[in-house]
Amino acid sequence: MAYEKLDRMLARYREIEGLMADQAVATNPARLQVLAKEHASLESAAAAHEAYLAAEHELQEVRELLQETTDAEMRHVVRDELTAVEARYASAEEALRQFLLETDPNDSKNVIVELRGGTGGEEASLFAADLFRMYSRYAQRRGWELEVVDSTLSGAKGFKEIIFEVRGAGVYSRLKYERGVHRVQRVPLTEASGRIHTSAATVAVLPQVEEIEVEVNPDDIRTDIFHSGGAGGQNVNKVATAVRLTHIPTGIVSVCQDERSQLKNRVKAMAVLRARLFDLKNREQIDKQDRDRRSQVGTGDRSEKIRTYNFPQDRITDHRLDQNFHNIERMLDGELDELIDALAAAALQQAAVVS
């Protein structure tokens, strides 16, 4: 078993414990929160390592006992015990091996999802609305919180674009498989002849980062306050609450107009801006690991699809798995675990082969 990665993980685990006990860190809530999350993510590996060492020690003791035992009946008893201990050792070794596989450091993070209608005009916007409902229902089923940051409606009750946060345990570890181009094949409500149309929507999933992970100089941000452009009652018309943040060095823009409070809009817009800057900062690494936002979204062209929703055949095909799933309505109602579990298992298998 290669222990280099494990040694680094355990060293980092001990280092974090030392940092969290430091007075300078203890009085810095933001820093302490980040370290606490990382500590929690390494805790299982540390426990698995302790269990492995205990099993290894027990195995060694039973083997030595077998060598020292001369009584035939007693040797039979020790051999039975050795079989049981070897099984426990193998189980502990396999459990530990899982932590030696490459894992995504962002798996425990909350996410910001950017969903846009792509190729297909109004039908693409309607499909984007279907996907938003799917993720909303999935979040409800898993006990996650979902909050809209910004949205642009189309004329047919669809979304040209919608950006939303999802918060909860292991959100990124599940939703990261949704990034890419989603294609739909169905007869649009506006199609009188019954002809099947093909449209697409793009999904980008960005890990939400803490302030301490991405330092943003306030002098580098231009803030614009304006009136919200969508429906929202008298408050939208009379009070300027929408916020647009522009990061001058990169040109990255973040907008939030969903809240009635200017302060809340500013906080949400800043969260999106940090996530986009984090993505930009790690572009080279993200490209190598297929986590780059541009590779997620591409151009929105149907040829870049990761998944196809075929309504006439009641079939969803995930092209990464080359596998079909049935009952579209059930999945669009948020029952995605079967599909995401299959993607996670394939990713784990691939990581095991690479390692």
Kinemage of the C-alpha trace (Angstrom):
@kinemage 1
@onewidth
@group {chain A} dominant
@subgroup {mainchain}
@vectorlist {calphas} color= white
{ca met a 1} P 0.000 0.000 0.000
{ca ala a 2} L 1.391 3.438 -0.991
{ca tyr a 3} L 1.345 5.670 2.046
{ca glu a 4} L 2.718 8.947 0.699
{ca lys a 5} L -0.705 10.524 0.182
{ca leu a 6} L -1.971 9.137 3.483
{ca asp a 7} L 1.067 10.490 5.303
{ca arg a 8} L 0.360 13.941 3.836
{ca met a 9} L -3.303 13.743 4.875
{ca leu a 10} L -2.465 12.710 8.430
{ca ala a 11} L 0.272 15.348 8.691
{ca arg a 12} L -2.205 17.970 7.539
{ca tyr a 13} L -4.781 16.654 10.025
{ca arg a 14} L -2.328 17.081 12.898
{ca glu a 15} L -1.239 20.465 11.551
{ca ile a 16} L -4.838 21.690 11.512
{ca glu a 17} L -5.366 20.519 15.080
{ca gly a 18} L -2.343 22.588 16.085
{ca leu a 19} L -3.567 25.623 14.133
{ca met a 20} L -7.038 25.444 15.650
{ca ala a 21} L -5.474 25.515 19.111
{ca asp a 22} L -3.498 28.651 18.212
{ca gln a 23} L -4.893 31.802 19.800
{ca ala a 24} L -4.508 33.856 16.617
{ca val a 25} L -6.677 31.379 14.704
{ca ala a 26} L -9.158 30.892 17.533
{ca thr a 27} L -9.965 34.611 17.443
{ca asn a 28} L -10.427 34.617 13.646
{ca pro a 29} L -13.899 33.097 13.001
{ca ala a 30} L -13.525 32.994 9.211
{ca arg a 31} L -10.179 31.212 9.366
{ca leu a 32} L -11.405 28.876 12.099
{ca gln a 33} L -14.456 27.925 10.048
{ca val a 34} L -12.362 26.997 7.005
{ca leu a 35} L -9.964 24.927 9.120
{ca ala a 36} L -12.848 23.192 10.913
{ca lys a 37} L -14.325 22.097 7.587
{ca glu a 38} L -10.984 20.761 6.384
{ca his a 39} L -10.420 19.014 9.724
{ca ala a 40} L -13.828 17.316 9.443
{ca ser a 41} L -13.035 16.175 5.894
{ca leu a 42} L -9.833 14.460 7.114
{ca glu a 43} L -11.276 12.995 10.301
{ca ser a 44} L -12.638 9.860 8.615
{ca ala a 45} L -9.244 9.135 7.041
{ca ala a 46} L -7.544 9.477 10.421
{ca ala a 47} L -10.065 7.090 12.017
{ca ala a 48} L -9.632 4.582 9.169
{ca his a 49} L -5.870 4.727 9.644
{ca glu a 50} L -6.191 4.006 13.367
{ca ala a 51} L -8.495 1.056 12.631
{ca tyr a 52} L -6.029 -0.254 10.062
{ca leu a 53} L -3.089 -0.034 12.478
{ca ala a 54} L -5.102 -1.826 15.173
{ca ala a 55} L -6.043 -4.612 12.746
{ca glu a 56} L -2.452 -4.896 11.566
{ca his a 57} L -1.198 -5.187 15.146
{ca glu a 58} L -3.833 -7.808 15.974
{ca leu a 59} L -2.926 -9.819 12.859
{ca gln a 60} L 0.737 -9.810 13.801
{ca glu a 61} L -0.053 -11.000 17.343
{ca val a 62} L -2.241 -13.899 16.152
{ca arg a 63} L 0.368 -15.017 13.618
{ca glu a 64} L 3.045 -15.023 16.321
{ca leu a 65} L 0.725 -16.980 18.617
{ca leu a 66} L 0.178 -19.590 15.900
{ca gln a 67} L 3.938 -20.044 15.506
{ca glu a 68} L 4.403 -20.483 19.257
{ca thr a 69} L 1.499 -22.888 19.796
{ca thr a 70} L 2.334 -26.602 19.660
{ca asp a 71} L -0.880 -28.132 20.982
{ca ala a 72} L -2.904 -29.461 17.999
{ca glu a 73} L -6.324 -28.499 19.381
{ca met a 74} L -5.138 -25.059 20.364
{ca arg a 75} L -3.567 -24.528 16.935
{ca his a 76} L -6.965 -25.282 15.374
{ca val a 77} L -8.578 -22.580 17.547
{ca val a 78} L -5.853 -20.059 16.687
{ca arg a 79} L -6.191 -20.805 12.949
{ca asp a 80} L -9.920 -20.031 13.150
{ca glu a 81} L -9.102 -16.803 14.952
{ca leu a 82} L -6.473 -15.995 12.322
{ca thr a 83} L -9.063 -16.362 9.551
{ca ala a 84} L -11.375 -13.913 11.317
{ca val a 85} L -8.561 -11.432 11.984
{ca glu a 86} L -7.371 -11.607 8.376
{ca ala a 87} L -10.896 -10.741 7.231
{ca arg a 88} L -11.001 -7.741 9.579
{ca tyr a 89} L -7.567 -6.655 8.390
{ca ala a 90} L -8.617 -6.898 4.718
{ca ser a 91} L -11.742 -4.848 5.452
{ca ala a 92} L -9.728 -2.168 7.284
{ca glu a 93} L -7.180 -2.096 4.465
{ca glu a 94} L -9.896 -1.627 1.832
{ca ala a 95} L -11.539 1.132 3.882
{ca leu a 96} L -8.195 2.898 4.134
{ca arg a 97} L -7.504 2.407 0.436
{ca gln a 98} L -10.553 4.518 -0.440
{ca phe a 99} L -8.861 7.527 1.141
{ca leu a 100} L -5.781 7.008 -1.010
{ca leu a 101} L -7.818 7.636 -4.146
{ca glu a 102} L -7.737 11.167 -5.507
{ca thr a 103} L -10.637 13.167 -4.102
{ca asp a 104} L -11.989 16.554 -5.056
{ca pro a 105} L -11.075 19.093 -2.353
{ca asn a 106} L -14.263 21.002 -3.159
{ca asp a 107} L -16.632 18.089 -2.450
{ca ser a 108} L -17.767 19.457 0.920
{ca lys a 109} L -18.457 22.939 -0.436
{ca asn a 110} L -21.780 24.579 -1.209
{ca val a 111} L -22.305 25.538 -4.842
{ca ile a 112} L -23.437 28.262 -7.174
{ca val a 113} L -25.246 26.892 -10.209
{ca glu a 114} L -25.512 28.920 -13.421
{ca leu a 115} L -28.233 27.572 -15.713
{ca arg a 116} L -28.840 29.039 -19.187
{ca gly a 117} L -31.008 28.274 -22.169
{ca gly a 118} L -28.779 27.345 -25.117
{ca thr a 119} L -29.588 26.232 -28.653
{ca gly a 120} L -33.312 26.137 -29.397
{ca gly a 121} L -34.809 29.551 -28.650
{ca glu a 122} L -37.903 29.626 -26.424
{ca glu a 123} L -37.978 25.854 -26.087
{ca ala a 124} L -34.441 25.987 -24.649
{ca ser a 125} L -35.606 28.551 -22.078
{ca leu a 126} L -38.525 26.322 -21.116
{ca phe a 127} L -36.157 23.386 -20.743
{ca ala a 128} L -33.908 25.517 -18.518
{ca ala a 129} L -36.951 26.113 -16.305
{ca asp a 130} L -37.570 22.345 -16.186
{ca leu a 131} L -33.973 21.749 -15.096
{ca phe a 132} L -34.247 24.431 -12.409
{ca arg a 133} L -37.349 22.716 -11.038
{ca met a 134} L -35.502 19.376 -11.136
{ca tyr a 135} L -32.616 20.725 -9.072
{ca ser a 136} L -35.028 22.495 -6.700
{ca arg a 137} L -36.890 19.253 -6.050
{ca tyr a 138} L -33.620 17.326 -5.683
{ca ala a 139} L -32.407 19.859 -3.113
{ca gln a 140} L -35.665 19.448 -1.173
{ca arg a 141} L -35.330 15.666 -1.184
{ca arg a 142} L -31.793 15.871 0.227
{ca gly a 143} L -32.611 18.545 2.788
{ca trp a 144} L -30.502 21.230 1.102
{ca glu a 145} L -31.280 24.949 0.961
{ca leu a 146} L -31.700 26.569 -2.451
{ca glu a 147} L -31.791 30.325 -2.994
{ca val a 148} L -32.033 32.231 -6.264
{ca val a 149} L -29.343 34.859 -6.854
{ca asp a 150} L -30.446 36.258 -10.203
{ca ser a 151} L -32.695 35.292 -13.093
{ca thr a 152} L -33.773 36.510 -16.513
{ca leu a 153} L -37.161 35.291 -17.698
{ca ser a 154} L -38.077 34.500 -21.295
{ca gly a 155} L -41.414 35.370 -22.836
{ca ala a 156} L -42.788 31.853 -22.448
{ca lys a 157} L -42.293 31.404 -18.682
{ca gly a 158} L -38.876 29.910 -19.155
{ca phe a 159} L -35.441 31.141 -18.116
{ca lys a 160} L -32.888 32.689 -20.398
{ca glu a 161} L -30.630 32.479 -17.349
{ca ile a 162} L -30.966 31.640 -13.667
{ca ile a 163} L -28.233 31.616 -11.039
{ca phe a 164} L -28.831 30.023 -7.649
{ca glu a 165} L -27.023 28.858 -4.516
{ca val a 166} L -27.399 25.396 -3.026
{ca arg a 167} L -26.247 24.845 0.562
{ca gly a 168} L -26.004 21.617 2.516
{ca ala a 169} L -23.906 18.537 3.261
{ca gly a 170} L -21.873 17.299 0.308
{ca val a 171} L -23.628 19.498 -2.248
{ca tyr a 172} L -20.698 19.867 -4.653
{ca ser a 173} L -19.863 16.154 -4.421
{ca arg a 174} L -23.290 15.415 -5.952
{ca leu a 175} L -24.081 18.334 -8.234
{ca lys a 176} L -20.648 18.536 -9.883
{ca tyr a 177} L -21.754 15.740 -12.211
{ca glu a 178} L -24.492 17.989 -13.606
{ca arg a 179} L -22.156 20.479 -15.260
{ca gly a 180} L -22.288 20.525 -19.026
{ca val a 181} L -24.796 20.697 -21.861
{ca his a 182} L -28.165 19.008 -21.373
{ca arg a 183} L -30.154 18.228 -24.530
{ca val a 184} L -33.905 17.696 -24.783
{ca gln a 185} L -35.911 16.072 -27.555
{ca arg a 186} L -39.665 16.643 -27.402
{ca val a 187} L -42.660 18.256 -29.080
{ca pro a 188} L -42.854 21.890 -27.871
{ca leu a 189} L -46.201 23.237 -26.668
{ca thr a 190} L -46.023 25.795 -29.462
{ca glu a 191} L -45.548 23.146 -32.180
{ca ala a 192} L -48.923 22.641 -33.863
{ca ser a 193} L -47.698 19.958 -36.289
{ca gly a 194} L -46.397 17.657 -33.567
{ca arg a 195} L -42.827 17.785 -34.851
{ca ile a 196} L -40.077 16.853 -32.350
{ca his a 197} L -37.614 19.643 -31.626
{ca thr a 198} L -34.104 19.366 -30.186
{ca ser a 199} L -32.953 22.068 -27.769
{ca ala a 200} L -30.267 22.481 -25.145
{ca ala a 201} L -29.481 24.197 -21.867
{ca thr a 202} L -26.121 24.637 -20.143
{ca val a 203} L -25.338 23.985 -16.493
{ca ala a 204} L -22.234 25.298 -14.699
{ca val a 205} L -21.557 24.236 -11.113
{ca leu a 206} L -19.076 26.394 -9.182
{ca pro a 207} L -17.895 25.591 -5.650
{ca gln a 208} L -18.757 28.416 -3.271
{ca val a 209} L -15.630 29.716 -1.549
{ca glu a 210} L -14.977 31.592 1.668
{ca glu a 211} L -13.519 35.090 1.788
{ca ile a 212} L -10.268 33.693 3.137
{ca glu a 213} L -9.877 31.425 0.086
{ca val a 214} L -10.170 34.274 -2.410
{ca glu a 215} L -8.908 37.688 -1.382
{ca val a 216} L -10.645 40.488 -3.264
{ca asn a 217} L -9.341 44.030 -3.012
{ca pro a 218} L -12.346 46.337 -2.492
{ca asp a 219} L -10.611 48.941 -4.648
{ca asp a 220} L -10.782 46.508 -7.571
{ca ile a 221} L -14.592 46.346 -7.493
{ca arg a 222} L -16.970 48.801 -9.152
{ca thr a 223} L -20.461 48.719 -7.666
{ca asp a 224} L -23.565 49.815 -9.589
{ca ile a 225} L -26.995 50.067 -7.975
{ca phe a 226} L -30.071 49.989 -10.207
{ca his a 227} L -33.772 49.138 -10.329
{ca ser a 228} L -34.642 45.465 -10.722
{ca gly a 229} L -35.814 44.611 -14.197
{ca gly a 230} L -38.255 41.778 -13.476
{ca ala a 231} L -41.627 41.374 -11.823
{ca gly a 232} L -41.625 42.064 -8.118
{ca gly a 233} L -44.247 44.616 -7.185
{ca gln a 234} L -43.971 48.235 -6.127
{ca asn a 235} L -40.653 47.732 -4.354
{ca val a 236} L -39.015 46.862 -7.648
{ca asn a 237} L -40.363 49.957 -9.336
{ca lys a 238} L -39.674 52.517 -6.626
{ca val a 239} L -36.499 51.393 -4.825
{ca ala a 240} L -33.120 50.718 -6.431
{ca thr a 241} L -31.996 47.470 -4.788
{ca ala a 242} L -30.328 45.508 -7.609
{ca val a 243} L -26.533 45.266 -7.390
{ca arg a 244} L -23.978 44.811 -10.144
{ca leu a 245} L -20.363 44.153 -9.135
{ca thr a 246} L -17.577 44.444 -11.702
{ca his a 247} L -14.101 43.139 -10.920
{ca ile a 248} L -12.036 45.678 -12.817
{ca pro a 249} L -8.791 43.650 -13.285
{ca thr a 250} L -10.594 40.665 -14.837
{ca gly a 251} L -13.793 42.212 -16.174
{ca ile a 252} L -15.877 39.572 -14.364
{ca val a 253} L -19.406 40.826 -13.631
{ca ser a 254} L -21.830 39.548 -11.010
{ca val a 255} L -25.443 40.723 -10.714
{ca cys a 256} L -28.090 40.069 -8.070
{ca gln a 257} L -31.584 41.569 -8.091
{ca asp a 258} L -33.633 38.804 -6.515
{ca glu a 259} L -33.838 40.284 -3.001
{ca arg a 260} L -35.737 43.402 -1.945
{ca ser a 261} L -32.780 44.382 0.220
{ca gln a 262} L -29.801 46.051 -1.435
{ca leu a 263} L -27.512 44.626 1.266
{ca lys a 264} L -28.697 41.045 0.663
{ca asn a 265} L -28.252 41.490 -3.076
{ca arg a 266} L -24.726 42.768 -2.501
{ca val a 267} L -23.825 39.755 -0.328
{ca lys a 268} L -25.169 37.311 -2.912
{ca ala a 269} L -23.466 39.080 -5.801
{ca met a 270} L -20.190 39.003 -3.885
{ca ala a 271} L -20.523 35.258 -3.311
{ca val a 272} L -20.971 34.699 -7.043
{ca leu a 273} L -18.034 36.981 -7.841
{ca arg a 274} L -15.757 35.096 -5.436
{ca ala a 275} L -16.782 31.772 -6.969
{ca arg a 276} L -16.004 33.034 -10.476
{ca leu a 277} L -12.658 34.462 -9.373
{ca phe a 278} L -11.816 31.180 -7.656
{ca asp a 279} L -12.627 29.393 -10.899
{ca leu a 280} L -10.437 31.798 -12.849
{ca lys a 281} L -7.582 31.510 -10.338
{ca asn a 282} L -7.535 27.737 -10.676
{ca arg a 283} L -8.129 27.613 -14.427
{ca glu a 284} L -5.075 25.512 -15.293
{ca gln a 285} L -5.763 22.915 -12.612
{ca ile a 286} L -9.479 22.929 -13.366
{ca asp a 287} L -8.813 22.328 -17.062
{ca lys a 288} L -6.740 19.268 -16.244
{ca gln a 289} L -9.440 17.855 -13.962
{ca asp a 290} L -12.339 18.817 -16.232
{ca arg a 291} L -13.638 21.336 -13.734
{ca asp a 292} L -13.220 24.472 -15.774
{ca arg a 293} L -16.413 26.458 -16.105
{ca arg a 294} L -15.934 26.977 -19.829
{ca ser a 295} L -15.492 23.255 -20.408
{ca gln a 296} L -18.628 22.721 -18.348
{ca val a 297} L -20.717 25.051 -20.442
{ca gly a 298} L -18.986 25.199 -23.803
{ca thr a 299} L -21.003 27.046 -26.406
{ca gly a 300} L -24.373 25.549 -25.564
{ca asp a 301} L -24.366 23.657 -28.842
{ca arg a 302} L -26.213 20.329 -28.900
{ca ser a 303} L -23.098 18.456 -30.065
{ca glu a 304} L -21.421 19.074 -26.672
{ca lys a 305} L -24.142 17.247 -24.761
{ca ile a 306} L -23.481 15.219 -21.614
{ca arg a 307} L -27.082 14.037 -21.301
{ca thr a 308} L -30.155 13.709 -23.523
{ca tyr a 309} L -33.763 13.808 -22.305
{ca asn a 310} L -35.857 12.009 -24.944
{ca phe a 311} L -39.527 12.538 -24.115
{ca pro a 312} L -41.107 10.444 -26.932
{ca gln a 313} L -39.167 7.388 -25.717
{ca asp a 314} L -39.350 8.347 -22.010
{ca arg a 315} L -35.587 7.918 -21.798
{ca ile a 316} L -32.671 9.834 -20.319
{ca thr a 317} L -29.258 8.935 -21.730
{ca asp a 318} L -26.115 9.969 -19.904
{ca his a 319} L -23.445 9.976 -22.587
{ca arg a 320} L -20.547 9.794 -20.132
{ca leu a 321} L -21.858 6.489 -18.818
{ca asp a 322} L -23.347 5.371 -22.139
{ca gln a 323} L -26.310 4.288 -20.039
{ca asn a 324} L -30.071 4.820 -20.293
{ca phe a 325} L -32.483 5.685 -17.487
{ca his a 326} L -36.253 5.685 -17.791
{ca asn a 327} L -39.170 7.669 -16.365
{ca ile a 328} L -38.242 11.239 -17.274
{ca glu a 329} L -41.040 12.754 -15.204
{ca arg a 330} L -39.724 11.054 -12.066
{ca met a 331} L -36.211 12.373 -12.625
{ca leu a 332} L -37.426 15.861 -13.484
{ca asp a 333} L -39.246 15.717 -10.160
{ca gly a 334} L -35.873 15.466 -8.454
{ca glu a 335} L -35.305 11.708 -8.159
{ca leu a 336} L -31.716 11.915 -9.379
{ca asp a 337} L -29.869 9.726 -6.902
{ca glu a 338} L -29.827 6.639 -9.136
{ca leu a 339} L -28.187 8.585 -11.959
{ca ile a 340} L -25.762 10.537 -9.769
{ca asp a 341} L -24.803 7.384 -7.836
{ca ala a 342} L -23.889 5.728 -11.147
{ca leu a 343} L -21.744 8.718 -12.143
{ca ala a 344} L -20.032 8.800 -8.736
{ca ala a 345} L -19.316 5.043 -8.907
{ca ala a 346} L -17.819 5.432 -12.394
{ca ala a 347} L -15.635 8.314 -11.191
{ca leu a 348} L -14.441 6.257 -8.194
{ca gln a 349} L -13.623 3.305 -10.437
{ca gln a 350} L -11.670 5.534 -12.782
{ca ala a 351} L -9.759 7.054 -9.871
{ca ala a 352} L -8.888 3.572 -8.611
{ca val a 353} L -7.502 2.612 -12.029
{ca val a 354} L -5.443 5.799 -12.268
{ca ser a 355} L -4.033 5.434 -8.760
